[in-house]
């Protein structure tokens, strides 16, 4: 599995940004065969305070993607919740859902088919995966949300007495825009976005959700699960022991990969798998 670090100029963010890519193009089996693609692709979004290296350092994604001939793209999202910020010219949603996909498809042998293209994330990245997976539903065939930060309304309620920087009015306006009062009824609220898509009768991506029993975000994930069930939106929701932590995300990322329509093949010859 080739692990590649890239810096490229993102027009939607007006700066050079880094990303990590796991690519199985150097994989050789015992018969000397190497996969050539096009590869199914998972775009993985990190959480608040994280970076493009989080998934590689916190989970076994490199090994699992090797076993499944899966390309994995991990961009840097800073603390922007992967939404468009026209008030600051940072268009994270456009970056994730359009420019990043187009750039990586030009650069690597990736499948261009919707059924082979997935988006996932944890915490802030889980919210970003949901919002952008739905917004760009013609691109992504499946969404993975681990401990998703689906607390738009709750965060706004805490702005009067913030406990940390992510609850301050300054940060919330940076993420959601200057008119915080309008956010609840905007498409930054996943339920509002879903209601429009249901009315338009679009084909929604498949949805996988998971969260730890002791995670502080479990309540909002339970509520979203109930919303999906009420509106008969097909999805999988799993809970289990754990908190907002890498041990949980590592375990349930594997369950999510097993849920995706991926090939399961032996790992290639490498330093941890000889012969």
C-alpha atoms as a printed R data frame, in Angstrom:
    type eleno elety resid chain resno       x       y       z
1   ATOM     1    CA   UNK     A     1   0.000   0.000   0.000
2   ATOM     2    CA   UNK     A     2   1.514   3.298  -1.100
3   ATOM     3    CA   UNK     A     3   1.086   6.086   1.443
4   ATOM     4    CA   UNK     A     4   1.313   9.416  -0.334
5   ATOM     5    CA   UNK     A     5   1.388  12.963   1.049
6   ATOM     6    CA   UNK     A     6   0.371  15.686  -1.364
7   ATOM     7    CA   UNK     A     7   0.253  19.464  -1.319
8   ATOM     8    CA   UNK     A     8  -1.878  21.044  -4.017
9   ATOM     9    CA   UNK     A     9  -3.431  24.397  -4.775
10  ATOM    10    CA   UNK     A    10  -7.129  24.321  -3.919
11  ATOM    11    CA   UNK     A    11  -8.983  27.051  -5.757
12  ATOM    12    CA   UNK     A    12 -12.031  26.726  -3.498
13  ATOM    13    CA   UNK     A    13  -9.832  27.504  -0.449
14  ATOM    14    CA   UNK     A    14  -7.430  29.922  -2.179
15  ATOM    15    CA   UNK     A    15  -4.333  28.228  -0.791
16  ATOM    16    CA   UNK     A    16  -2.162  25.148  -0.949
17  ATOM    17    CA   UNK     A    17  -3.573  22.351   1.205
18  ATOM    18    CA   UNK     A    18  -2.195  18.962   2.295
19  ATOM    19    CA   UNK     A    19  -3.798  15.546   2.041
20  ATOM    20    CA   UNK     A    20  -2.845  11.916   2.616
21  ATOM    21    CA   UNK     A    21  -3.720   9.125   0.184
22  ATOM    22    CA   UNK     A    22  -3.588   5.364   0.657
23  ATOM    23    CA   UNK     A    23  -3.267   3.803  -2.792
24  ATOM    24    CA   UNK     A    24  -2.897   0.067  -3.519
25  ATOM    25    CA   UNK     A    25  -0.921   0.548  -6.751
26  ATOM    26    CA   UNK     A    26   2.297  -0.875  -5.273
27  ATOM    27    CA   UNK     A    27   0.609  -4.000  -3.946
28  ATOM    28    CA   UNK     A    28   2.105  -7.255  -5.268
29  ATOM    29    CA   UNK     A    29   0.697 -10.687  -4.471
30  ATOM    30    CA   UNK     A    30   2.617 -13.968  -4.310
31  ATOM    31    CA   UNK     A    31   2.034 -14.486  -8.051
32  ATOM    32    CA   UNK     A    32   3.558 -11.097  -8.863
33  ATOM    33    CA   UNK     A    33   0.206  -9.528  -9.780
34  ATOM    34    CA   UNK     A    34  -0.406  -5.820  -9.103
35  ATOM    35    CA   UNK     A    35  -3.866  -4.185  -9.074
36  ATOM    36    CA   UNK     A    36  -4.259  -1.376 -11.586
37  ATOM    37    CA   UNK     A    37  -7.667   0.067 -10.779
38  ATOM    38    CA   UNK     A    38  -9.885   1.885 -11.207
39  ATOM    39    CA   UNK     A    39 -10.174   1.731  -7.433
40  ATOM    40    CA   UNK     A    40 -13.161   2.218  -5.208
41  ATOM    41    CA   UNK     A    41 -12.497   5.301  -3.095
42  ATOM    42    CA   UNK     A    42 -13.279   6.463   0.438
43  ATOM    43    CA   UNK     A    43 -12.857  10.146   1.319
44  ATOM    44    CA   UNK     A    44 -12.224  10.289   5.094
45  ATOM    45    CA   UNK     A    45 -12.663  13.536   7.051
46  ATOM    46    CA   UNK     A    46 -10.946  14.174  10.386
47  ATOM    47    CA   UNK     A    47 -12.495  15.733  13.483
48  ATOM    48    CA   UNK     A    48 -12.110  19.070  15.259
49  ATOM    49    CA   UNK     A    49  -8.477  19.896  16.167
50  ATOM    50    CA   UNK     A    50  -7.313  17.156  13.793
51  ATOM    51    CA   UNK     A    51  -5.361  16.979  10.549
52  ATOM    52    CA   UNK     A    52  -4.887  14.901   7.425
53  ATOM    53    CA   UNK     A    53  -2.654  12.417   9.299
54  ATOM    54    CA   UNK     A    54  -5.212  11.533  11.989
55  ATOM    55    CA   UNK     A    55  -6.734   8.471  10.339
56  ATOM    56    CA   UNK     A    56  -3.359   6.903   9.543
57  ATOM    57    CA   UNK     A    57  -2.000   7.471  13.059
58  ATOM    58    CA   UNK     A    58  -5.221   6.691  14.940
59  ATOM    59    CA   UNK     A    59  -6.601   3.668  13.056
60  ATOM    60    CA   UNK     A    60  -5.489   0.704  10.953
61  ATOM    61    CA   UNK     A    61  -6.964   2.216   7.788
62  ATOM    62    CA   UNK     A    62  -3.767   1.703   5.778
63  ATOM    63    CA   UNK     A    63  -3.792  -2.054   6.399
64  ATOM    64    CA   UNK     A    64  -7.526  -2.444   5.857
65  ATOM    65    CA   UNK     A    65  -7.542  -0.453   2.631
66  ATOM    66    CA   UNK     A    66  -4.672  -2.605   1.364
67  ATOM    67    CA   UNK     A    67  -6.685  -5.769   2.036
68  ATOM    68    CA   UNK     A    68  -9.685  -4.372   0.160
69  ATOM    69    CA   UNK     A    69  -7.962  -2.675  -2.794
70  ATOM    70    CA   UNK     A    70  -9.539   0.549  -1.567
71  ATOM    71    CA   UNK     A    71  -8.097   4.000  -2.209
72  ATOM    72    CA   UNK     A    72  -8.491   6.319   0.790
73  ATOM    73    CA   UNK     A    73  -8.197  10.100   0.533
74  ATOM    74    CA   UNK     A    74  -7.744  12.085   3.767
75  ATOM    75    CA   UNK     A    75  -7.813  15.881   3.355
76  ATOM    76    CA   UNK     A    76  -7.084  18.600   5.892
77  ATOM    77    CA   UNK     A    77 -10.311  20.300   6.926
78  ATOM    78    CA   UNK     A    78  -8.871  22.521   9.674
79  ATOM    79    CA   UNK     A    79 -11.700  23.433  12.085
80  ATOM    80    CA   UNK     A    80 -14.170  24.431   9.377
81  ATOM    81    CA   UNK     A    81 -16.824  21.683   9.733
82  ATOM    82    CA   UNK     A    82 -16.496  21.114   5.961
83  ATOM    83    CA   UNK     A    83 -19.119  23.739   5.139
84  ATOM    84    CA   UNK     A    84 -18.892  26.648   2.705
85  ATOM    85    CA   UNK     A    85 -17.884  29.959   4.311
86  ATOM    86    CA   UNK     A    86 -18.572  32.586   1.629
87  ATOM    87    CA   UNK     A    87 -18.125  35.286   4.280
88  ATOM    88    CA   UNK     A    88 -14.436  34.288   4.521
89  ATOM    89    CA   UNK     A    89 -13.975  32.798   1.002
90  ATOM    90    CA   UNK     A    90 -13.280  29.302   2.428
91  ATOM    91    CA   UNK     A    91 -15.554  26.953   0.466
92  ATOM    92    CA   UNK     A    92 -14.888  23.680   2.309
93  ATOM    93    CA   UNK     A    93 -18.021  21.960   1.006
94  ATOM    94    CA   UNK     A    94 -17.159  22.787  -2.590
95  ATOM    95    CA   UNK     A    95 -13.601  21.624  -1.884
96  ATOM    96    CA   UNK     A    96 -14.635  18.229  -0.467
97  ATOM    97    CA   UNK     A    97 -17.549  17.463  -2.760
98  ATOM    98    CA   UNK     A    98 -16.191  18.755  -6.059
99  ATOM    99    CA   UNK     A    99 -12.591  19.959  -6.286
100 ATOM   100    CA   UNK     A   100 -10.981  17.230  -4.173
101 ATOM   101    CA   UNK     A   101 -12.859  14.480  -6.019
102 ATOM   102    CA   UNK     A   102 -11.955  15.948  -9.413
103 ATOM   103    CA   UNK     A   103  -8.286  16.431  -8.455
104 ATOM   104    CA   UNK     A   104  -7.798  12.919  -7.081
105 ATOM   105    CA   UNK     A   105  -9.588  11.334 -10.028
106 ATOM   106    CA   UNK     A   106  -7.264  13.206 -12.389
107 ATOM   107    CA   UNK     A   107  -4.220  12.224 -10.375
108 ATOM   108    CA   UNK     A   108  -4.903   8.556  -9.557
109 ATOM   109    CA   UNK     A   109  -6.663   5.536 -11.114
110 ATOM   110    CA   UNK     A   110  -9.919   6.011  -9.196
111 ATOM   111    CA   UNK     A   111 -13.361   4.857 -10.206
112 ATOM   112    CA   UNK     A   112 -15.690   7.634 -11.346
113 ATOM   113    CA   UNK     A   113 -18.794   5.602 -10.541
114 ATOM   114    CA   UNK     A   114 -21.121   6.742  -7.764
115 ATOM   115    CA   UNK     A   115 -21.475   3.215  -6.424
116 ATOM   116    CA   UNK     A   116 -17.678   3.060  -5.945
117 ATOM   117    CA   UNK     A   117 -17.269   6.448  -4.241
118 ATOM   118    CA   UNK     A   118 -17.836   6.906  -0.497
119 ATOM   119    CA   UNK     A   119 -17.411   9.631   2.112
120 ATOM   120    CA   UNK     A   120 -16.918   9.237   5.858
121 ATOM   121    CA   UNK     A   121 -15.679  11.010   8.921
122 ATOM   122    CA   UNK     A   122 -15.562  11.197  12.695
123 ATOM   123    CA   UNK     A   123 -17.043  13.875  14.965
124 ATOM   124    CA   UNK     A   124 -16.783  17.143  12.981
125 ATOM   125    CA   UNK     A   125 -15.867  14.978   9.998
126 ATOM   126    CA   UNK     A   126 -18.957  12.837  10.555
127 ATOM   127    CA   UNK     A   127 -21.087  15.949  10.223
128 ATOM   128    CA   UNK     A   128 -19.078  16.979   7.161
129 ATOM   129    CA   UNK     A   129 -19.492  13.538   5.600
130 ATOM   130    CA   UNK     A   130 -23.253  13.677   6.100
131 ATOM   131    CA   UNK     A   131 -23.758  17.225   4.833
132 ATOM   132    CA   UNK     A   132 -21.523  16.765   1.794
133 ATOM   133    CA   UNK     A   133 -22.577  13.203   1.087
134 ATOM   134    CA   UNK     A   134 -26.155  14.467   0.878
135 ATOM   135    CA   UNK     A   135 -25.350  17.691  -0.922
136 ATOM   136    CA   UNK     A   136 -23.307  15.835  -3.545
137 ATOM   137    CA   UNK     A   137 -25.510  12.752  -3.610
138 ATOM   138    CA   UNK     A   138 -24.812  12.251  -7.310
139 ATOM   139    CA   UNK     A   139 -21.119  11.703  -6.461
140 ATOM   140    CA   UNK     A   140 -21.214   9.641  -3.254
141 ATOM   141    CA   UNK     A   141 -22.961   6.304  -2.973
142 ATOM   142    CA   UNK     A   142 -22.476   5.836   0.786
143 ATOM   143    CA   UNK     A   143 -21.878   7.887   3.934
144 ATOM   144    CA   UNK     A   144 -20.054   6.759   7.099
145 ATOM   145    CA   UNK     A   145 -20.596   8.761  10.294
146 ATOM   146    CA   UNK     A   146 -18.600   7.859  13.412
147 ATOM   147    CA   UNK     A   147 -19.558   9.835  16.546
148 ATOM   148    CA   UNK     A   148 -20.948  12.536  14.270
149 ATOM   149    CA   UNK     A   149 -21.122  16.069  15.691
150 ATOM   150    CA   UNK     A   150 -24.787  16.577  14.777
151 ATOM   151    CA   UNK     A   151 -25.259  19.260  17.420
152 ATOM   152    CA   UNK     A   152 -25.985  22.335  15.315
153 ATOM   153    CA   UNK     A   153 -28.881  23.529  17.472
154 ATOM   154    CA   UNK     A   154 -27.212  22.536  20.732
155 ATOM   155    CA   UNK     A   155 -24.032  24.408  19.844
156 ATOM   156    CA   UNK     A   156 -26.031  27.532  19.093
157 ATOM   157    CA   UNK     A   157 -27.815  27.229  22.444
158 ATOM   158    CA   UNK     A   158 -24.464  27.081  24.257
159 ATOM   159    CA   UNK     A   159 -23.141  30.227  22.598
160 ATOM   160    CA   UNK     A   160 -24.422  32.361  25.491
161 ATOM   161    CA   UNK     A   161 -22.252  30.437  27.984
162 ATOM   162    CA   UNK     A   162 -19.453  28.796  25.989
163 ATOM   163    CA   UNK     A   163 -17.381  26.164  27.771
164 ATOM   164    CA   UNK     A   164 -14.642  26.162  25.125
165 ATOM   165    CA   UNK     A   165 -13.705  27.888  21.882
166 ATOM   166    CA   UNK     A   166 -15.995  25.747  19.675
167 ATOM   167    CA   UNK     A   167 -19.045  27.129  21.489
168 ATOM   168    CA   UNK     A   168 -18.107  30.808  21.280
169 ATOM   169    CA   UNK     A   169 -20.169  33.120  19.027
170 ATOM   170    CA   UNK     A   170 -16.994  34.034  17.130
171 ATOM   171    CA   UNK     A   171 -16.276  30.414  16.198
172 ATOM   172    CA   UNK     A   172 -19.907  29.555  15.441
173 ATOM   173    CA   UNK     A   173 -20.190  32.564  13.125
174 ATOM   174    CA   UNK     A   174 -16.996  31.448  11.421
175 ATOM   175    CA   UNK     A   175 -18.566  28.024  10.751
176 ATOM   176    CA   UNK     A   176 -22.251  28.828  10.198
177 ATOM   177    CA   UNK     A   177 -22.199  32.470   9.122
178 ATOM   178    CA   UNK     A   178 -23.017  35.818  10.721
179 ATOM   179    CA   UNK     A   179 -26.768  35.102  11.103
180 ATOM   180    CA   UNK     A   180 -26.776  32.344  13.714
181 ATOM   181    CA   UNK     A   181 -30.529  32.658  14.237
182 ATOM   182    CA   UNK     A   182 -31.143  31.418  10.697
183 ATOM   183    CA   UNK     A   183 -29.025  28.271  10.955
184 ATOM   184    CA   UNK     A   184 -31.669  25.977  12.480
185 ATOM   185    CA   UNK     A   185 -33.890  26.319   9.421
186 ATOM   186    CA   UNK     A   186 -31.058  26.275   6.893
187 ATOM   187    CA   UNK     A   187 -29.581  23.309   5.050
188 ATOM   188    CA   UNK     A   188 -26.672  23.330   7.489
189 ATOM   189    CA   UNK     A   189 -29.199  21.446   9.616
190 ATOM   190    CA   UNK     A   190 -29.075  17.901   8.187
191 ATOM   191    CA   UNK     A   191 -32.770  17.337   8.833
192 ATOM   192    CA   UNK     A   192 -33.725  20.377   6.755
193 ATOM   193    CA   UNK     A   193 -31.412  19.256   3.951
194 ATOM   194    CA   UNK     A   194 -32.857  15.744   4.021
195 ATOM   195    CA   UNK     A   195 -36.427  17.024   3.910
196 ATOM   196    CA   UNK     A   196 -35.682  18.888   0.686
197 ATOM   197    CA   UNK     A   197 -34.003  15.883  -0.881
198 ATOM   198    CA   UNK     A   198 -36.924  13.659   0.088
199 ATOM   199    CA   UNK     A   199 -39.343  16.118  -1.493
200 ATOM   200    CA   UNK     A   200 -37.247  16.012  -4.670
201 ATOM   201    CA   UNK     A   201 -37.246  12.194  -4.539
202 ATOM   202    CA   UNK     A   202 -33.505  11.930  -5.130
203 ATOM   203    CA   UNK     A   203 -31.627   8.682  -4.630
204 ATOM   204    CA   UNK     A   204 -30.003   9.095  -1.221
205 ATOM   205    CA   UNK     A   205 -26.605   7.592  -0.385
206 ATOM   206    CA   UNK     A   206 -26.562   4.594   1.938
207 ATOM   207    CA   UNK     A   207 -25.945   5.724   5.527
208 ATOM   208    CA   UNK     A   208 -23.931   4.044   8.306
209 ATOM   209    CA   UNK     A   209 -23.832   5.559  11.809
210 ATOM   210    CA   UNK     A   210 -21.986   4.429  14.931
211 ATOM   211    CA   UNK     A   211 -21.326   5.970  18.327
212 ATOM   212    CA   UNK     A   212 -20.043   4.890  21.735
213 ATOM   213    CA   UNK     A   213 -22.431   4.360  24.625
214 ATOM   214    CA   UNK     A   214 -20.504   6.857  26.765
215 ATOM   215    CA   UNK     A   215 -20.025   9.495  24.058
216 ATOM   216    CA   UNK     A   216 -21.464  12.917  24.884
217 ATOM   217    CA   UNK     A   217 -22.837  13.111  21.327
218 ATOM   218    CA   UNK     A   218 -24.923   9.948  21.661
219 ATOM   219    CA   UNK     A   219 -28.127  11.872  22.372
220 ATOM   220    CA   UNK     A   220 -28.030  13.844  19.117
221 ATOM   221    CA   UNK     A   221 -27.134  10.705  17.184
222 ATOM   222    CA   UNK     A   222 -30.077   8.877  18.758
223 ATOM   223    CA   UNK     A   223 -32.319  11.762  17.684
224 ATOM   224    CA   UNK     A   224 -31.011  11.635  14.129
225 ATOM   225    CA   UNK     A   225 -31.513   7.867  14.016
226 ATOM   226    CA   UNK     A   226 -35.137   8.434  15.099
227 ATOM   227    CA   UNK     A   227 -35.540  11.086  12.367
228 ATOM   228    CA   UNK     A   228 -34.223   8.716   9.703
229 ATOM   229    CA   UNK     A   229 -36.478   5.926  10.949
230 ATOM   230    CA   UNK     A   230 -39.522   8.210  11.041
231 ATOM   231    CA   UNK     A   231 -38.939   9.237   7.428
232 ATOM   232    CA   UNK     A   232 -38.224   5.646   6.355
233 ATOM   233    CA   UNK     A   233 -34.690   6.480   5.254
234 ATOM   234    CA   UNK     A   234 -32.677   3.277   5.039
235 ATOM   235    CA   UNK     A   235 -29.654   3.317   7.318
236 ATOM   236    CA   UNK     A   236 -27.600   1.310   9.802
237 ATOM   237    CA   UNK     A   237 -27.077   2.619  13.339
238 ATOM   238    CA   UNK     A   238 -24.717   0.803  15.698
239 ATOM   239    CA   UNK     A   239 -23.738   1.577  19.268
240 ATOM   240    CA   UNK     A   240 -21.276  -0.109  21.552
241 ATOM   241    CA   UNK     A   241 -18.854   0.333  24.444
242 ATOM   242    CA   UNK     A   242 -16.682   3.396  24.111
243 ATOM   243    CA   UNK     A   243 -16.361   7.137  24.312
244 ATOM   244    CA   UNK     A   244 -15.260   9.895  21.924
245 ATOM   245    CA   UNK     A   245 -11.935   8.167  21.330
246 ATOM   246    CA   UNK     A   246  -9.703   6.459  18.797
247 ATOM   247    CA   UNK     A   247 -10.182   2.973  20.252
248 ATOM   248    CA   UNK     A   248 -13.871   3.193  19.370
249 ATOM   249    CA   UNK     A   249 -13.298   4.752  15.940
250 ATOM   250    CA   UNK     A   250 -10.708   2.123  15.043
251 ATOM   251    CA   UNK     A   251 -13.114  -0.723  15.877
252 ATOM   252    CA   UNK     A   252 -16.118   0.773  14.148
253 ATOM   253    CA   UNK     A   253 -14.235   1.958  11.101
254 ATOM   254    CA   UNK     A   254 -13.571  -1.726  10.411
255 ATOM   255    CA   UNK     A   255 -17.285  -2.480  10.841
256 ATOM   256    CA   UNK     A   256 -18.095   0.353   8.441
257 ATOM   257    CA   UNK     A   257 -15.628  -0.974   5.854
258 ATOM   258    CA   UNK     A   258 -17.236  -4.403   6.163
259 ATOM   259    CA   UNK     A   259 -20.610  -2.719   5.550
260 ATOM   260    CA   UNK     A   260 -19.400  -1.046   2.349
261 ATOM   261    CA   UNK     A   261 -19.608  -3.007  -0.934
262 ATOM   262    CA   UNK     A   262 -15.863  -3.717  -1.083
263 ATOM   263    CA   UNK     A   263 -13.731  -6.551  -2.352
264 ATOM   264    CA   UNK     A   264 -12.012  -8.594   0.343
265 ATOM   265    CA   UNK     A   265  -8.676  -9.893  -0.821
266 ATOM   266    CA   UNK     A   266  -5.422 -10.900   0.811
267 ATOM   267    CA   UNK     A   267  -2.923  -8.210   1.609
268 ATOM   268    CA   UNK     A   268   0.010  -7.891  -0.747
269 ATOM   269    CA   UNK     A   269   3.580  -8.720   0.127
270 ATOM   270    CA   UNK     A   270   4.912  -6.102   2.544
271 ATOM   271    CA   UNK     A   271   6.997  -5.735   5.693
272 ATOM   272    CA   UNK     A   272   4.171  -7.131   7.803
273 ATOM   273    CA   UNK     A   273   3.063  -9.825   5.355
274 ATOM   274    CA   UNK     A   274   5.910 -11.769   3.750
275 ATOM   275    CA   UNK     A   275   5.078 -14.778   1.631
